[in-house]
Amino acid sequence: MTHTDRPSPRTAVVVVNHNTRDDLLTCLESLGDAGADEIVVVDSGSSDGSLTAVSQRHPDVQRVALPNLGFGRSANVGVRKSAADVVVVTNADTVFTPGSIARLGDYVLDRPDVGAAGPKVVFPDGRLQLSARAFPDIPTAIGHALLGLVWRDNPWTRRYRLTDWDHESERDVDWLSGCCVALRRTAFEEVDGFDPAYFMFVEDVDLCWRLGTAGWRVVFTPVAEVQHAVGGSVGRKRVRMVAEHARSLDRFFARRYRTGLLTRGLIRLGLLGWAGSVIAWSQVRGRTHGQAA
């Protein structure tokens, strides 16, 4: 078979990395038998020798070096570099089980109305990670922000995090975590990919919202399981990242909910209060931002 006769790839993986060299290498090792037809590593301004290590240990992996552009913009570049019909976008602090990428790709390709599919995600100790959630309306967002840290089983947090569902069955959801999401290329391109205005956080919420608005299904499916460590590249910059999360939430609420100036001002005050409480709480409890959000 000549190069031009090779079948086009069905499923690619785009790994977005920022200063998580060891996690990245572990992720790539796990992808060896996960069933990916292509692997693209997009490095967003690392200074820890990540791409050098990849070139030495995984020379067949495509590598893209960028300034620190944030997750969404880096992922967009990686998707453009690939040629597959389904692209699994993932963080570098993920570990894949054998065959998981192939199963995710097959799941999307077998269902023409699915624009995005998310696997079951677990912490390294095996606990379930709530990677599929609902869009919060403003009352739910306020209830979750005010009570989520101190009363984790409150009704608003349960509604937002879908905690009353066991995550053992397939379900259409509002949005999926960008830590690992399989995207149909045609759907992704139809909505112009991740919004580059988000540097980090909420770009996955925004993308799924636009996919759903365009008529595509967003689905959680346990056909594959992925381990995610959470916060490998953000835990060391907690204050900045919490502020970035609040800024991204402000942008999303402004786009989704057409509110007046007074309501928008109240939302911003609420976000400031939420950011301050998360920083204080994480310092007291020693948690990363990713675990507290």
N, C-alpha and C positions, 0 to 999 in steps of 0.2 A: 504494500500500500504506500503510495507516495504521500508527501506532506499535504498536498492539495486534496487528496482523497480521504483524509482523516475526517471522521464525523465531527460535527461541531459539538463543543462541550455542552452538557445538559446543566450541570450544577457547579458553580464556582464558590469559593470562600474568599471574602475580603476581610482581612484582619487589620484593624486600626490599632496602632501602637504609639504610646508616648512614654518613654523611659521605664518600660517594664520588660527589660531584656530577658530575664529568666522566665517570667510568665510566658512571654512570646515563644521562647524555644520549647517550653513544655506544651503549649498549644499546638505548635507545628508538629511536634512528635505525635500527639494524639490524632492529628489529621491524616497521618500516614495511612491508616486503614479505615477512615471515616467515609470514604467514597466520593471525595471531591475530584472533579475533572480538572479544575484549575485552582491555584491558590495565589492570591495577591496580598502581599504585606505592604500596607501604607504606613510609613513612619512619619509622625507629625512632630517634627522638631526635637527628636530625642538627642540626648548628649551622653548616653550610656553605652554606645557601641552596638546598639540593637541590630542595625542592618549589616554591620560587619560580621556579627555572629551568625546571622541568617545566611549570608553569602558563603560562610565557611561550612556550616552544618547542613544547609538546605539549598544548594546552588540552583536547583531547578525551580525554586519558588520565585515568582515575579516580585520585584522590589521597587518601591516608589518612595523617594525621599522628598519630603515637603517641609516648609516651615511649620510652626505650631499653629495650624489653621482651625483646630477644633475637630470634634468627632464628625459632624455632618459633612462638612466640606471635604474632609479627608476621605470619608466613605464614598462620596460622589465621585471622586477621582478614581478610587479603586474599582467602582462599578464600571466606569467608562473603560478601564484598562482590561476588563474581562470581556469574554464573548459568550458567556453561558446564558441560557434562557432563564435560569433561576440563580440568584446570587444570595448567599448567606453572609450577611454582614455581622461581624462579631468583634467583641473586645479581645484584647490579647490575654486577659486573665481568665480564659475559658479552657475547658478540657472536654474533648468530644469522645463519645463512646464509639466503638466500631460500627460502621455502617450508618451512623446518624445523619451525615450530610446527604447520602444517597436517599435515605428514607424521607427526609425533608423535601428534597428536590422532587422525588416521585409524588409526594403528597400534593405539592403545588401544581405540578404538571398534569396530574390526573383530575384536577378540579379547575376548569377554565375560569370560574368566577372568583377564585381566591387570589388576592393581590399580595397578601402577606400571611405567613404562618410562623408561629413561635413554638419551640419545643418546651417540654417540661424542664425547668431550670432548678438546680439544687445547689446548696452551699457545699463546700468541701467536706463538711461533716455529714452530708446526706439530708439535711433539713430542706424542706421545700422553700424555694425562693418565689415570691409572688410577682411573677414576671408578666402577668396578664391582668389588666385592670380596666376600670370603667372611667369614662370622662367625668370629672366631678362638676356638678353644677355649683353655683356660688354658695348656697347653704351647706352642701356637702364639703366643699373646699374649706369653708370657715370652720365647720365642726371638726374636720380632720386636723387642720392646722392648730386649733386651740387645744384639742384633747388627745391627738394621736400619740404624743410622746408620753403622757402620764396615764392615759386610759386607753390602751391599745385595742381593747375590744369594744370601743364605743360604736354606735350604729352607723355613724358617718364614715369612720375609717373602714368598717366592715363592708359598707356599700362600695367605697372607692377601691379597696384592695380585693374585693370579691372573696373574702375569707370564708364565706359560708358555702363555698364550693370546694370539693376535694381535689380538683385539678388532675383527676384520673381519667377524665373523659373529654372528648373534643367539644369545643364551645366557641361560637362567635363572640368576640369581645370588642371593646372599643379600641384598645391599644395594647401593643406588645413592647416589652423592653428591648431597646437597641443593643443590649448585651449579646443577643443572638436572635436574629430574625431572618427568615427566608423570604426573599422578595422576588416576585415575578418581574422580569425586566420590563416588559411592555407596560405594566401598571406603574412601576417606578418612574419610567420615562414619561408616562402620560401626565404625572403630577409634578414633573421636574425635580424628582429626587428630594433629598433632605434640603430644608430651607437653610441656606448658608448664613442667615442672620443669627442663628443660634450657634454660639460657640461650643457649649456643652450643656447637657440636660434639656429635656423636653422636646428635642428635635425628633425623637421617636414618637412622642405623643402627637406632635403636629403632623408628621408624615402619615400616621395611621388615620388621623382625622381627615386629611385631604384624600387619602385612598378611599375611605368610606363615603365621603361626599361625592366622589367620582363614581360610586357604584360598585367598588371592589369589596369583597369580604375580607375581614381580618380575623384570623382563626388561631386559637390555641389548640395544639394537638400533641398528645403524649406519645406519638409514634417514635420520637427521639428524646433522649435525655442529655442534658449538657450541664457540666459543673461550672459554676461561676464564683470566683473568689470575692468579687465586689470591691471596687475602689482601689485597685492596685496603683493607678496613676494619680488619684486625687486625694488620698488620705493624708498626704504630707502637706497639702495646701488647703486645709479645711476652711478657713475663713473666706478665702478668695472663691472657693468652689461653692460655698453656701450662697454667697452674694451672686454668683453667676447663675445658680439655680433660681434664685428669686427673680433675677432679671429675665430669665427665660420664661418663667411662669407668667410674669407680667405681660410679655409679648403674646403668649398663647391666649391668655384670658382676653386681651384686647382684640385679638382676631376672631375668637370664637363667640364671645359675648359682646354684642354691640351695646355698651352701657353708656350712660351719661357721665359728665365730668365728676359729679359728686360720687357716684358709685365707683368710678375708676379710682378716684382719690382714696376712697375707703379700702378698696382692694389693695392699693399700694401700701397703705398704712398697715394692713393686715400682713402683707408679705414681709414688710420690715420687721414686724413683731415676730413672725414665724422664723425668719432668718436668725434673729437674735436669740430666740428660745432654742433653736437647733444647735447653735454654736455653744451656748451655755450648757445645754443638756449633754452634748457630746463630750465636752471637757470634763463634766462631772462623772459621766459614766464611762469615758474612754472609748466611745464608739466612733466609727468613721461616719462621715456624712451620708454615705450610701446606705448604711444600716438604719440611720435615724430618719430618713426621708419617707 
